[in-house]
């Protein structure tokens, strides 16, 4: 079940899974942010990880928003 944390103006969706490492993703076209984290990891630890990657997240979102989009097909 996904949990959502707020980092300033950025909403981060957190999904806990049976994995070993944390996976951070910024999805096109809107720059939606998700973190897949191990089930045993606390929400505070996930929040600290996300805060440490805030510069990278903003850089990726800016890059996605500046990309040209294809016009819808007719």
PDB file of N, CA, C, O and CB in Angstrom:
ATOM      1  N   UNK A   1       0.842  -1.173   0.000  1.00  0.00           N
ATOM      2  CA  UNK A   1       0.000   0.000   0.000  1.00  0.00           C
ATOM      3  C   UNK A   1       0.896   1.249   0.000  1.00  0.00           C
ATOM      4  O   UNK A   1       1.711   1.410   0.908  1.00  0.00           O
ATOM      5  CB  UNK A   1      -0.962  -0.009   1.225  1.00  0.00           C
ATOM      6  N   UNK A   2       0.761   2.126  -0.991  1.00  0.00           N
ATOM      7  CA  UNK A   2       1.619   3.300  -1.081  1.00  0.00           C
ATOM      8  C   UNK A   2       1.322   4.331   0.014  1.00  0.00           C
ATOM      9  O   UNK A   2       0.172   4.551   0.392  1.00  0.00           O
ATOM     10  CB  UNK A   2       1.464   3.941  -2.443  1.00  0.00           C
ATOM     11  N   UNK A   3       2.385   4.946   0.502  1.00  0.00           N
ATOM     12  CA  UNK A   3       2.303   6.031   1.465  1.00  0.00           C
ATOM     13  C   UNK A   3       2.815   7.277   0.757  1.00  0.00           C
ATOM     14  O   UNK A   3       3.637   7.173  -0.154  1.00  0.00           O
ATOM     15  CB  UNK A   3       3.125   5.720   2.777  1.00  0.00           C
ATOM     16  N   UNK A   4       2.349   8.439   1.153  1.00  0.00           N
ATOM     17  CA  UNK A   4       2.815   9.660   0.516  1.00  0.00           C
ATOM     18  C   UNK A   4       3.473  10.549   1.560  1.00  0.00           C
ATOM     19  O   UNK A   4       2.924  10.762   2.641  1.00  0.00           O
ATOM     20  CB  UNK A   4       1.651  10.401  -0.183  1.00  0.00           C
ATOM     21  N   UNK A   5       4.667  11.074   1.227  1.00  0.00           N
ATOM     22  CA  UNK A   5       5.328  12.045   2.089  1.00  0.00           C
ATOM     23  C   UNK A   5       5.481  13.339   1.305  1.00  0.00           C
ATOM     24  O   UNK A   5       5.596  13.324   0.079  1.00  0.00           O
ATOM     25  CB  UNK A   5       6.714  11.518   2.591  1.00  0.00           C
ATOM     26  N   UNK A   6       5.481  14.449   2.018  1.00  0.00           N
ATOM     27  CA  UNK A   6       5.560  15.763   1.395  1.00  0.00           C
ATOM     28  C   UNK A   6       6.905  16.383   1.738  1.00  0.00           C
ATOM     29  O   UNK A   6       7.266  16.486   2.911  1.00  0.00           O
ATOM     30  CB  UNK A   6       4.390  16.679   1.857  1.00  0.00           C
ATOM     31  N   UNK A   7       7.654  16.798   0.709  1.00  0.00           N
ATOM     32  CA  UNK A   7       8.935  17.481   0.895  1.00  0.00           C
ATOM     33  C   UNK A   7       8.804  18.870   0.282  1.00  0.00           C
ATOM     34  O   UNK A   7       9.144  19.075  -0.883  1.00  0.00           O
ATOM     35  CB  UNK A   7      10.129  16.674   0.244  1.00  0.00           C
ATOM     36  N   UNK A   8       8.317  19.807   1.057  1.00  0.00           N
ATOM     37  CA  UNK A   8       8.047  21.136   0.518  1.00  0.00           C
ATOM     38  C   UNK A   8       6.911  21.041  -0.474  1.00  0.00           C
ATOM     39  O   UNK A   8       5.808  20.621  -0.124  1.00  0.00           O
ATOM     40  CB  UNK A   8       9.307  21.742  -0.147  1.00  0.00           C
ATOM     41  N   UNK A   9       7.178  21.434  -1.732  1.00  0.00           N
ATOM     42  CA  UNK A   9       6.142  21.369  -2.767  1.00  0.00           C
ATOM     43  C   UNK A   9       6.148  20.037  -3.513  1.00  0.00           C
ATOM     44  O   UNK A   9       5.315  19.820  -4.393  1.00  0.00           O
ATOM     45  CB  UNK A   9       6.326  22.506  -3.755  1.00  0.00           C
ATOM     46  N   UNK A  10       7.072  19.147  -3.175  1.00  0.00           N
ATOM     47  CA  UNK A  10       7.191  17.871  -3.882  1.00  0.00           C
ATOM     48  C   UNK A  10       6.510  16.760  -3.082  1.00  0.00           C
ATOM     49  O   UNK A  10       6.826  16.539  -1.913  1.00  0.00           O
ATOM     50  CB  UNK A  10       8.679  17.521  -4.132  1.00  0.00           C
ATOM     51  N   UNK A  11       5.571  16.065  -3.729  1.00  0.00           N
ATOM     52  CA  UNK A  11       4.913  14.909  -3.117  1.00  0.00           C
ATOM     53  C   UNK A  11       5.642  13.654  -3.579  1.00  0.00           C
ATOM     54  O   UNK A  11       5.867  13.466  -4.775  1.00  0.00           O
ATOM     55  CB  UNK A  11       3.387  14.849  -3.491  1.00  0.00           C
ATOM     56  N   UNK A  12       6.007  12.797  -2.636  1.00  0.00           N
ATOM     57  CA  UNK A  12       6.742  11.577  -2.951  1.00  0.00           C
ATOM     58  C   UNK A  12       5.893  10.382  -2.538  1.00  0.00           C
ATOM     59  O   UNK A  12       5.468  10.276  -1.388  1.00  0.00           O
ATOM     60  CB  UNK A  12       8.132  11.551  -2.238  1.00  0.00           C
ATOM     61  N   UNK A  13       5.651   9.487  -3.489  1.00  0.00           N
ATOM     62  CA  UNK A  13       4.903   8.263  -3.202  1.00  0.00           C
ATOM     63  C   UNK A  13       5.895   7.186  -2.784  1.00  0.00           C
ATOM     64  O   UNK A  13       6.846   6.895  -3.510  1.00  0.00           O
ATOM     65  CB  UNK A  13       4.060   7.803  -4.443  1.00  0.00           C
ATOM     66  N   UNK A  14       5.671   6.593  -1.613  1.00  0.00           N
ATOM     67  CA  UNK A  14       6.566   5.569  -1.072  1.00  0.00           C
ATOM     68  C   UNK A  14       5.868   4.222  -1.121  1.00  0.00           C
ATOM     69  O   UNK A  14       4.768   4.063  -0.592  1.00  0.00           O
ATOM     70  CB  UNK A  14       6.998   5.910   0.381  1.00  0.00           C
ATOM     71  N   UNK A  15       6.518   3.247  -1.763  1.00  0.00           N
ATOM     72  CA  UNK A  15       5.996   1.887  -1.841  1.00  0.00           C
ATOM     73  C   UNK A  15       7.008   0.981  -1.153  1.00  0.00           C
ATOM     74  O   UNK A  15       8.183   0.955  -1.520  1.00  0.00           O
ATOM     75  CB  UNK A  15       5.738   1.441  -3.336  1.00  0.00           C
ATOM     76  N   UNK A  16       6.547   0.247  -0.163  1.00  0.00           N
ATOM     77  CA  UNK A  16       7.439  -0.691   0.535  1.00  0.00           C
ATOM     78  C   UNK A  16       7.293  -2.065  -0.076  1.00  0.00           C
ATOM     79  O   UNK A  16       6.182  -2.556  -0.278  1.00  0.00           O
ATOM     80  CB  UNK A  16       7.131  -0.739   2.055  1.00  0.00           C
ATOM     81  N   UNK A  17       8.446  -2.694  -0.375  1.00  0.00           N
ATOM     82  CA  UNK A  17       8.465  -3.996  -1.029  1.00  0.00           C
ATOM     83  C   UNK A  17       9.507  -4.889  -0.364  1.00  0.00           C
ATOM     84  O   UNK A  17      10.277  -4.438   0.484  1.00  0.00           O
ATOM     85  CB  UNK A  17       8.757  -3.848  -2.542  1.00  0.00           C
ATOM     86  N   UNK A  18       9.523  -6.137  -0.750  1.00  0.00           N
ATOM     87  CA  UNK A  18      10.527  -7.073  -0.270  1.00  0.00           C
ATOM     88  C   UNK A  18      11.798  -6.978  -1.098  1.00  0.00           C
ATOM     89  O   UNK A  18      12.185  -7.947  -1.751  1.00  0.00           O
ATOM     90  CB  UNK A  18       9.985  -8.495  -0.299  1.00  0.00           C
ATOM     91  N   UNK A  19      12.453  -5.818  -1.076  1.00  0.00           N
ATOM     92  CA  UNK A  19      13.676  -5.588  -1.839  1.00  0.00           C
ATOM     93  C   UNK A  19      14.802  -5.217  -0.884  1.00  0.00           C
ATOM     94  O   UNK A  19      14.561  -4.984   0.301  1.00  0.00           O
ATOM     95  CB  UNK A  19      13.470  -4.476  -2.903  1.00  0.00           C
ATOM     96  N   UNK A  20      16.040  -5.162  -1.395  1.00  0.00           N
ATOM     97  CA  UNK A  20      17.188  -4.860  -0.537  1.00  0.00           C
ATOM     98  C   UNK A  20      17.611  -3.401  -0.590  1.00  0.00           C
ATOM     99  O   UNK A  20      18.132  -2.875   0.394  1.00  0.00           O
ATOM    100  CB  UNK A  20      18.350  -5.724  -0.923  1.00  0.00           C
ATOM    101  N   UNK A  21      17.397  -2.741  -1.719  1.00  0.00           N
ATOM    102  CA  UNK A  21      17.881  -1.382  -1.909  1.00  0.00           C
ATOM    103  C   UNK A  21      16.728  -0.422  -2.173  1.00  0.00           C
ATOM    104  O   UNK A  21      15.619  -0.832  -2.516  1.00  0.00           O
ATOM    105  CB  UNK A  21      18.882  -1.331  -3.057  1.00  0.00           C
ATOM    106  N   UNK A  22      17.019   0.871  -2.004  1.00  0.00           N
ATOM    107  CA  UNK A  22      16.029   1.921  -2.242  1.00  0.00           C
ATOM    108  C   UNK A  22      16.123   2.340  -3.705  1.00  0.00           C
ATOM    109  O   UNK A  22      17.221   2.515  -4.234  1.00  0.00           O
ATOM    110  CB  UNK A  22      16.252   3.147  -1.286  1.00  0.00           C
ATOM    111  N   UNK A  23      14.973   2.502  -4.360  1.00  0.00           N
ATOM    112  CA  UNK A  23      14.921   2.938  -5.755  1.00  0.00           C
ATOM    113  C   UNK A  23      14.131   4.235  -5.830  1.00  0.00           C
ATOM    114  O   UNK A  23      12.975   4.298  -5.411  1.00  0.00           O
ATOM    115  CB  UNK A  23      14.284   1.844  -6.668  1.00  0.00           C
ATOM    116  N   UNK A  24      14.770   5.270  -6.371  1.00  0.00           N
ATOM    117  CA  UNK A  24      14.155   6.581  -6.520  1.00  0.00           C
ATOM    118  C   UNK A  24      13.890   6.814  -7.999  1.00  0.00           C
ATOM    119  O   UNK A  24      14.788   6.635  -8.822  1.00  0.00           O
ATOM    120  CB  UNK A  24      15.059   7.707  -5.924  1.00  0.00           C
ATOM    121  N   UNK A  25      12.661   7.215  -8.353  1.00  0.00           N
ATOM    122  CA  UNK A  25      12.303   7.441  -9.758  1.00  0.00           C
ATOM    123  C   UNK A  25      11.545   8.750  -9.908  1.00  0.00           C
ATOM    124  O   UNK A  25      10.733   9.124  -9.062  1.00  0.00           O
ATOM    125  CB  UNK A  25      11.458   6.273 -10.301  1.00  0.00           C
ATOM    126  N   UNK A  26      11.837   9.442 -11.023  1.00  0.00           N
ATOM    127  CA  UNK A  26      11.083  10.628 -11.419  1.00  0.00           C
ATOM    128  C   UNK A  26      10.457  10.289 -12.769  1.00  0.00           C
ATOM    129  O   UNK A  26      11.167  10.048 -13.745  1.00  0.00           O
ATOM    130  CB  UNK A  26      12.006  11.934 -11.495  1.00  0.00           C
ATOM    131  N   UNK A  27       9.130  10.271 -12.821  1.00  0.00           N
ATOM    132  CA  UNK A  27       8.417   9.779 -13.997  1.00  0.00           C
ATOM    133  C   UNK A  27       7.947  10.915 -14.911  1.00  0.00           C
ATOM    134  O   UNK A  27       7.423  11.924 -14.438  1.00  0.00           O
ATOM    135  CB  UNK A  27       7.227   8.943 -13.564  1.00  0.00           C
ATOM    136  N   UNK A  28       8.140  10.739 -16.238  1.00  0.00           N
ATOM    137  CA  UNK A  28       7.613  11.713 -17.199  1.00  0.00           C
ATOM    138  C   UNK A  28       6.108  11.522 -17.344  1.00  0.00           C
ATOM    139  O   UNK A  28       5.622  10.460 -16.955  1.00  0.00           O
ATOM    140  CB  UNK A  28       8.316  11.571 -18.579  1.00  0.00           C
ATOM    141  N   UNK A  29       5.352  12.446 -17.862  1.00  0.00           N
ATOM    142  CA  UNK A  29       5.747  13.783 -18.313  1.00  0.00           C
ATOM    143  C   UNK A  29       5.666  14.826 -17.218  1.00  0.00           C
ATOM    144  O   UNK A  29       6.163  15.936 -17.406  1.00  0.00           O
ATOM    145  CB  UNK A  29       4.888  14.209 -19.466  1.00  0.00           C
ATOM    146  N   UNK A  30       5.052  14.514 -16.066  1.00  0.00           N
ATOM    147  CA  UNK A  30       4.809  15.547 -15.048  1.00  0.00           C
ATOM    148  C   UNK A  30       5.893  15.623 -13.981  1.00  0.00           C
ATOM    149  O   UNK A  30       5.921  16.582 -13.209  1.00  0.00           O
ATOM    150  CB  UNK A  30       3.487  15.297 -14.384  1.00  0.00           C
ATOM    151  N   UNK A  31       6.781  14.645 -13.916  1.00  0.00           N
ATOM    152  CA  UNK A  31       7.824  14.649 -12.904  1.00  0.00           C
ATOM    153  C   UNK A  31       7.388  14.052 -11.585  1.00  0.00           C
ATOM    154  O   UNK A  31       7.905  14.420 -10.530  1.00  0.00           O
ATOM    155  CB  UNK A  31       8.296  16.032 -12.681  1.00  0.00           C
ATOM    156  N   UNK A  32       6.429  13.122 -11.639  1.00  0.00           N
ATOM    157  CA  UNK A  32       5.941  12.430 -10.430  1.00  0.00           C
ATOM    158  C   UNK A  32       7.098  11.638  -9.818  1.00  0.00           C
ATOM    159  O   UNK A  32       7.863  10.996 -10.538  1.00  0.00           O
ATOM    160  CB  UNK A  32       4.728  11.477 -10.765  1.00  0.00           C
ATOM    161  N   UNK A  33       7.225  11.683  -8.481  1.00  0.00           N
ATOM    162  CA  UNK A  33       8.353  11.056  -7.787  1.00  0.00           C
ATOM    163  C   UNK A  33       7.866   9.848  -7.003  1.00  0.00           C
ATOM    164  O   UNK A  33       6.881   9.929  -6.269  1.00  0.00           O
ATOM    165  CB  UNK A  33       9.056  12.066  -6.846  1.00  0.00           C
ATOM    166  N   UNK A  34       8.571   8.715  -7.163  1.00  0.00           N
ATOM    167  CA  UNK A  34       8.265   7.518  -6.372  1.00  0.00           C
ATOM    168  C   UNK A  34       9.548   6.969  -5.765  1.00  0.00           C
ATOM    169  O   UNK A  34      10.633   7.096  -6.333  1.00  0.00           O
ATOM    170  CB  UNK A  34       7.568   6.435  -7.244  1.00  0.00           C
ATOM    171  N   UNK A  35       9.396   6.356  -4.598  1.00  0.00           N
ATOM    172  CA  UNK A  35      10.499   5.662  -3.946  1.00  0.00           C
ATOM    173  C   UNK A  35      10.011   4.265  -3.611  1.00  0.00           C
ATOM    174  O   UNK A  35       8.992   4.100  -2.940  1.00  0.00           O
ATOM    175  CB  UNK A  35      10.995   6.424  -2.662  1.00  0.00           C
ATOM    176  N   UNK A  36      10.741   3.253  -4.080  1.00  0.00           N
ATOM    177  CA  UNK A  36      10.491   1.872  -3.680  1.00  0.00           C
ATOM    178  C   UNK A  36      11.537   1.548  -2.619  1.00  0.00           C
ATOM    179  O   UNK A  36      12.738   1.648  -2.872  1.00  0.00           O
ATOM    180  CB  UNK A  36      10.562   0.863  -4.915  1.00  0.00           C
ATOM    181  N   UNK A  37      11.079   1.161  -1.433  1.00  0.00           N
ATOM    182  CA  UNK A  37      11.981   0.942  -0.306  1.00  0.00           C
ATOM    183  C   UNK A  37      11.738  -0.429   0.312  1.00  0.00           C
ATOM    184  O   UNK A  37      10.647  -0.987   0.189  1.00  0.00           O
ATOM    185  CB  UNK A  37      11.802   2.044   0.752  1.00  0.00           C
ATOM    186  N   UNK A  38      12.765  -0.976   0.982  1.00  0.00           N
ATOM    187  CA  UNK A  38      12.579  -2.252   1.676  1.00  0.00           C
ATOM    188  C   UNK A  38      11.511  -2.143   2.763  1.00  0.00           C
ATOM    189  O   UNK A  38      11.352  -1.089   3.380  1.00  0.00           O
ATOM    190  CB  UNK A  38      13.903  -2.723   2.289  1.00  0.00           C
ATOM    191  N   UNK A  39      10.798  -3.209   2.987  1.00  0.00           N
ATOM    192  CA  UNK A  39       9.717  -3.225   3.983  1.00  0.00           C
ATOM    193  C   UNK A  39      10.209  -2.869   5.377  1.00  0.00           C
ATOM    194  O   UNK A  39       9.484  -2.242   6.149  1.00  0.00           O
ATOM    195  CB  UNK A  39       9.057  -4.589   4.015  1.00  0.00           C
ATOM    196  N   UNK A  40      11.424  -3.260   5.705  1.00  0.00           N
ATOM    197  CA  UNK A  40      11.950  -3.055   7.056  1.00  0.00           C
ATOM    198  C   UNK A  40      12.433  -1.634   7.315  1.00  0.00           C
ATOM    199  O   UNK A  40      12.726  -1.292   8.460  1.00  0.00           O
ATOM    200  CB  UNK A  40      13.077  -4.009   7.306  1.00  0.00           C
ATOM    201  N   UNK A  41      12.525  -0.794   6.282  1.00  0.00           N
ATOM    202  CA  UNK A  41      13.050   0.563   6.427  1.00  0.00           C
ATOM    203  C   UNK A  41      11.978   1.494   6.995  1.00  0.00           C
ATOM    204  O   UNK A  41      10.828   1.477   6.555  1.00  0.00           O
ATOM    205  CB  UNK A  41      13.558   1.094   5.070  1.00  0.00           C
ATOM    206  N   UNK A  42      12.373   2.309   7.979  1.00  0.00           N
ATOM    207  CA  UNK A  42      11.409   3.217   8.611  1.00  0.00           C
ATOM    208  C   UNK A  42      11.105   4.403   7.697  1.00  0.00           C
ATOM    209  O   UNK A  42      11.897   4.745   6.818  1.00  0.00           O
ATOM    210  CB  UNK A  42      11.947   3.718   9.970  1.00  0.00           C
ATOM    211  N   UNK A  43       9.958   5.014   7.917  1.00  0.00           N
ATOM    212  CA  UNK A  43       9.538   6.155   7.113  1.00  0.00           C
ATOM    213  C   UNK A  43      10.472   7.345   7.327  1.00  0.00           C
ATOM    214  O   UNK A  43      10.701   8.122   6.400  1.00  0.00           O
ATOM    215  CB  UNK A  43       8.094   6.545   7.453  1.00  0.00           C
ATOM    216  N   UNK A  44      11.013   7.496   8.534  1.00  0.00           N
ATOM    217  CA  UNK A  44      11.960   8.585   8.797  1.00  0.00           C
ATOM    218  C   UNK A  44      13.235   8.418   7.987  1.00  0.00           C
ATOM    219  O   UNK A  44      13.769   9.397   7.465  1.00  0.00           O
ATOM    220  CB  UNK A  44      12.298   8.650  10.286  1.00  0.00           C
ATOM    221  N   UNK A  45      13.727   7.198   7.876  1.00  0.00           N
ATOM    222  CA  UNK A  45      14.927   6.928   7.081  1.00  0.00           C
ATOM    223  C   UNK A  45      14.664   7.213   5.609  1.00  0.00           C
ATOM    224  O   UNK A  45      15.522   7.763   4.919  1.00  0.00           O
ATOM    225  CB  UNK A  45      15.388   5.469   7.268  1.00  0.00           C
ATOM    226  N   UNK A  46      13.485   6.843   5.127  1.00  0.00           N
ATOM    227  CA  UNK A  46      13.112   7.101   3.727  1.00  0.00           C
ATOM    228  C   UNK A  46      13.026   8.611   3.491  1.00  0.00           C
ATOM    229  O   UNK A  46      13.468   9.104   2.453  1.00  0.00           O
ATOM    230  CB  UNK A  46      11.751   6.412   3.375  1.00  0.00           C
ATOM    231  N   UNK A  47      12.461   9.340   4.449  1.00  0.00           N
ATOM    232  CA  UNK A  47      12.357  10.800   4.339  1.00  0.00           C
ATOM    233  C   UNK A  47      13.745  11.445   4.266  1.00  0.00           C
ATOM    234  O   UNK A  47      13.966  12.341   3.452  1.00  0.00           O
ATOM    235  CB  UNK A  47      11.567  11.374   5.536  1.00  0.00           C
ATOM    236  N   UNK A  48      14.683  10.995   5.113  1.00  0.00           N
ATOM    237  CA  UNK A  48      16.050  11.530   5.098  1.00  0.00           C
ATOM    238  C   UNK A  48      16.717  11.230   3.751  1.00  0.00           C
ATOM    239  O   UNK A  48      17.414  12.084   3.203  1.00  0.00           O
ATOM    240  CB  UNK A  48      16.887  10.928   6.263  1.00  0.00           C
ATOM    241  N   UNK A  49      16.506  10.022   3.218  1.00  0.00           N
ATOM    242  CA  UNK A  49      17.057   9.676   1.905  1.00  0.00           C
ATOM    243  C   UNK A  49      16.512  10.610   0.835  1.00  0.00           C
ATOM    244  O   UNK A  49      17.271  11.118   0.010  1.00  0.00           O
ATOM    245  CB  UNK A  49      16.735   8.215   1.548  1.00  0.00           C
ATOM    246  N   UNK A  50      15.192  10.841   0.844  1.00  0.00           N
ATOM    247  CA  UNK A  50      14.567  11.706  -0.156  1.00  0.00           C
ATOM    248  C   UNK A  50      15.081  13.142  -0.038  1.00  0.00           C
ATOM    249  O   UNK A  50      15.309  13.800  -1.053  1.00  0.00           O
ATOM    250  CB  UNK A  50      13.037  11.677  -0.005  1.00  0.00           C
ATOM    251  N   UNK A  51      15.263  13.630   1.180  1.00  0.00           N
ATOM    252  CA  UNK A  51      15.776  14.982   1.381  1.00  0.00           C
ATOM    253  C   UNK A  51      17.203  15.093   0.849  1.00  0.00           C
ATOM    254  O   UNK A  51      17.576  16.120   0.282  1.00  0.00           O
ATOM    255  CB  UNK A  51      15.729  15.363   2.875  1.00  0.00           C
ATOM    256  N   UNK A  52      17.994  14.047   1.029  1.00  0.00           N
ATOM    257  CA  UNK A  52      19.373  14.076   0.529  1.00  0.00           C
ATOM    258  C   UNK A  52      19.421  14.089  -0.999  1.00  0.00           C
ATOM    259  O   UNK A  52      20.417  14.521  -1.579  1.00  0.00           O
ATOM    260  CB  UNK A  52      20.152  12.873   1.062  1.00  0.00           C
ATOM    261  N   UNK A  53      18.366  13.623  -1.655  1.00  0.00           N
ATOM    262  CA  UNK A  53      18.314  13.575  -3.121  1.00  0.00           C
ATOM    263  C   UNK A  53      17.466  14.695  -3.719  1.00  0.00           C
ATOM    264  O   UNK A  53      17.161  14.667  -4.911  1.00  0.00           O
ATOM    265  CB  UNK A  53      17.768  12.235  -3.573  1.00  0.00           C
ATOM    266  N   UNK A  54      17.081  15.680  -2.908  1.00  0.00           N
ATOM    267  CA  UNK A  54      16.186  16.740  -3.354  1.00  0.00           C
ATOM    268  C   UNK A  54      16.738  17.527  -4.543  1.00  0.00           C
ATOM    269  O   UNK A  54      15.988  17.865  -5.459  1.00  0.00           O
ATOM    270  CB  UNK A  54      15.909  17.680  -2.214  1.00  0.00           C
ATOM    271  N   UNK A  55      18.019  17.818  -4.539  1.00  0.00           N
ATOM    272  CA  UNK A  55      18.634  18.537  -5.662  1.00  0.00           C
ATOM    273  C   UNK A  55      18.517  17.758  -6.949  1.00  0.00           C
ATOM    274  O   UNK A  55      18.184  18.322  -7.991  1.00  0.00           O
ATOM    275  CB  UNK A  55      20.097  18.828  -5.373  1.00  0.00           C
ATOM    276  N   UNK A  56      18.788  16.457  -6.890  1.00  0.00           N
ATOM    277  CA  UNK A  56      18.692  15.594  -8.073  1.00  0.00           C
ATOM    278  C   UNK A  56      17.250  15.506  -8.560  1.00  0.00           C
ATOM    279  O   UNK A  56      16.997  15.546  -9.764  1.00  0.00           O
ATOM    280  CB  UNK A  56      19.233  14.185  -7.762  1.00  0.00           C
ATOM    281  N   UNK A  57      16.304  15.386  -7.627  1.00  0.00           N
ATOM    282  CA  UNK A  57      14.881  15.300  -7.989  1.00  0.00           C
ATOM    283  C   UNK A  57      14.451  16.552  -8.736  1.00  0.00           C
ATOM    284  O   UNK A  57      13.819  16.467  -9.789  1.00  0.00           O
ATOM    285  CB  UNK A  57      14.004  15.102  -6.731  1.00  0.00           C
ATOM    286  N   UNK A  58      14.795  17.719  -8.193  1.00  0.00           N
ATOM    287  CA  UNK A  58      14.421  18.985  -8.845  1.00  0.00           C
ATOM    288  C   UNK A  58      15.059  19.113 -10.225  1.00  0.00           C
ATOM    289  O   UNK A  58      14.425  19.591 -11.166  1.00  0.00           O
ATOM    290  CB  UNK A  58      14.835  20.178  -7.971  1.00  0.00           C
ATOM    291  N   UNK A  59      16.314  18.684 -10.344  1.00  0.00           N
ATOM    292  CA  UNK A  59      17.016  18.729 -11.636  1.00  0.00           C
ATOM    293  C   UNK A  59      16.301  17.850 -12.662  1.00  0.00           C
ATOM    294  O   UNK A  59      16.119  18.264 -13.807  1.00  0.00           O
ATOM    295  CB  UNK A  59      18.489  18.271 -11.475  1.00  0.00           C
ATOM    296  N   UNK A  60      15.894  16.645 -12.266  1.00  0.00           N
ATOM    297  CA  UNK A  60      15.203  15.732 -13.180  1.00  0.00           C
ATOM    298  C   UNK A  60      13.831  16.277 -13.567  1.00  0.00           C
ATOM    299  O   UNK A  60      13.437  16.191 -14.730  1.00  0.00           O
ATOM    300  CB  UNK A  60      15.056  14.343 -12.540  1.00  0.00           C
ATOM    301  N   UNK A  61      13.098  16.839 -12.598  1.00  0.00           N
ATOM    302  CA  UNK A  61      11.779  17.403 -12.892  1.00  0.00           C
ATOM    303  C   UNK A  61      11.905  18.566 -13.869  1.00  0.00           C
ATOM    304  O   UNK A  61      11.103  18.689 -14.795  1.00  0.00           O
ATOM    305  CB  UNK A  61      11.083  17.868 -11.597  1.00  0.00           C
ATOM    306  N   UNK A  62      12.902  19.414 -13.670  1.00  0.00           N
ATOM    307  CA  UNK A  62      13.115  20.549 -14.572  1.00  0.00           C
ATOM    308  C   UNK A  62      13.413  20.053 -15.979  1.00  0.00           C
ATOM    309  O   UNK A  62      12.883  20.584 -16.956  1.00  0.00           O
ATOM    310  CB  UNK A  62      14.266  21.444 -14.064  1.00  0.00           C
ATOM    311  N   UNK A  63      14.261  19.036 -16.082  1.00  0.00           N
ATOM    312  CA  UNK A  63      14.616  18.474 -17.388  1.00  0.00           C
ATOM    313  C   UNK A  63      13.380  17.895 -18.089  1.00  0.00           C
ATOM    314  O   UNK A  63      13.211  18.078 -19.294  1.00  0.00           O
ATOM    315  CB  UNK A  63      15.697  17.384 -17.227  1.00  0.00           C
ATOM    316  N   UNK A  64      12.527  17.203 -17.347  1.00  0.00           N
ATOM    317  CA  UNK A  64      11.323  16.614 -17.932  1.00  0.00           C
ATOM    318  C   UNK A  64      10.332  17.682 -18.388  1.00  0.00           C
ATOM    319  O   UNK A  64       9.713  17.547 -19.443  1.00  0.00           O
ATOM    320  CB  UNK A  64      10.656  15.684 -16.928  1.00  0.00           C
ATOM    321  N   UNK A  65      10.182  18.739 -17.597  1.00  0.00           N
ATOM    322  CA  UNK A  65       9.231  19.784 -17.949  1.00  0.00           C
ATOM    323  C   UNK A  65       9.704  20.619 -19.135  1.00  0.00           C
ATOM    324  O   UNK A  65       8.884  21.191 -19.853  1.00  0.00           O
ATOM    325  CB  UNK A  65       8.986  20.682 -16.757  1.00  0.00           C
ATOM    326  N   UNK A  66      11.023  20.696 -19.349  1.00  0.00           N
ATOM    327  CA  UNK A  66      11.564  21.464 -20.471  1.00  0.00           C
ATOM    328  C   UNK A  66      11.576  20.678 -21.781  1.00  0.00           C
ATOM    329  O   UNK A  66      11.759  21.264 -22.848  1.00  0.00           O
ATOM    330  CB  UNK A  66      12.965  21.919 -20.146  1.00  0.00           C
ATOM    331  N   UNK A  67      11.382  19.359 -21.714  1.00  0.00           N
ATOM    332  CA  UNK A  67      11.391  18.549 -22.928  1.00  0.00           C
ATOM    333  C   UNK A  67      10.200  18.912 -23.808  1.00  0.00           C
ATOM    334  O   UNK A  67       9.112  19.225 -23.326  1.00  0.00           O
ATOM    335  CB  UNK A  67      11.369  17.045 -22.583  1.00  0.00           C
ATOM    336  N   UNK A  68      10.444  18.859 -25.102  1.00  0.00           N
ATOM    337  CA  UNK A  68       9.349  19.083 -26.036  1.00  0.00           C
ATOM    338  C   UNK A  68       8.485  17.834 -26.083  1.00  0.00           C
ATOM    339  O   UNK A  68       8.989  16.712 -26.038  1.00  0.00           O
ATOM    340  CB  UNK A  68       9.880  19.444 -27.451  1.00  0.00           C
ATOM    341  N   UNK A  69       7.196  18.040 -26.174  1.00  0.00           N
ATOM    342  CA  UNK A  69       6.242  16.929 -26.236  1.00  0.00           C
ATOM    343  C   UNK A  69       5.707  16.806 -27.654  1.00  0.00           C
ATOM    344  O   UNK A  69       5.563  17.792 -28.377  1.00  0.00           O
ATOM    345  CB  UNK A  69       5.075  17.135 -25.227  1.00  0.00           C
ATOM    346  N   UNK A  70       5.420  15.574 -28.027  1.00  0.00           N
ATOM    347  CA  UNK A  70       4.793  15.358 -29.327  1.00  0.00           C
ATOM    348  C   UNK A  70       3.378  15.907 -29.305  1.00  0.00           C
ATOM    349  O   UNK A  70       2.676  15.800 -28.299  1.00  0.00           O
ATOM    350  CB  UNK A  70       4.788  13.858 -29.698  1.00  0.00           C
ATOM    351  N   UNK A  71       2.966  16.490 -30.406  1.00  0.00           N
ATOM    352  CA  UNK A  71       1.577  16.947 -30.492  1.00  0.00           C
ATOM    353  C   UNK A  71       0.672  15.727 -30.612  1.00  0.00           C
ATOM    354  O   UNK A  71       1.064  14.733 -31.223  1.00  0.00           O
ATOM    355  CB  UNK A  71       1.370  17.918 -31.705  1.00  0.00           C
ATOM    356  N   UNK A  72      -0.514  15.781 -30.049  1.00  0.00           N
ATOM    357  CA  UNK A  72      -1.432  14.644 -30.164  1.00  0.00           C
ATOM    358  C   UNK A  72      -1.754  14.332 -31.626  1.00  0.00           C
ATOM    359  O   UNK A  72      -1.927  15.237 -32.443  1.00  0.00           O
ATOM    360  CB  UNK A  72      -2.726  14.927 -29.393  1.00  0.00           C
ATOM    361  N   UNK A  73      -1.831  13.075 -31.932  1.00  0.00           N
ATOM    362  CA  UNK A  73      -2.144  12.668 -33.311  1.00  0.00           C
ATOM    363  C   UNK A  73      -3.608  12.908 -33.612  1.00  0.00           C
ATOM    364  O   UNK A  73      -4.482  12.809 -32.751  1.00  0.00           O
ATOM    365  CB  UNK A  73      -1.795  11.187 -33.542  1.00  0.00           C
ATOM    366  N   UNK A  74      -3.832  13.228 -34.873  1.00  0.00           N
ATOM    367  CA  UNK A  74      -5.207  13.500 -35.287  1.00  0.00           C
ATOM    368  C   UNK A  74      -5.830  12.269 -35.926  1.00  0.00           C
ATOM    369  O   UNK A  74      -6.989  12.307 -36.339  1.00  0.00           O
ATOM    370  CB  UNK A  74      -5.252  14.681 -36.263  1.00  0.00           C
TER     371      UNK A  74
END
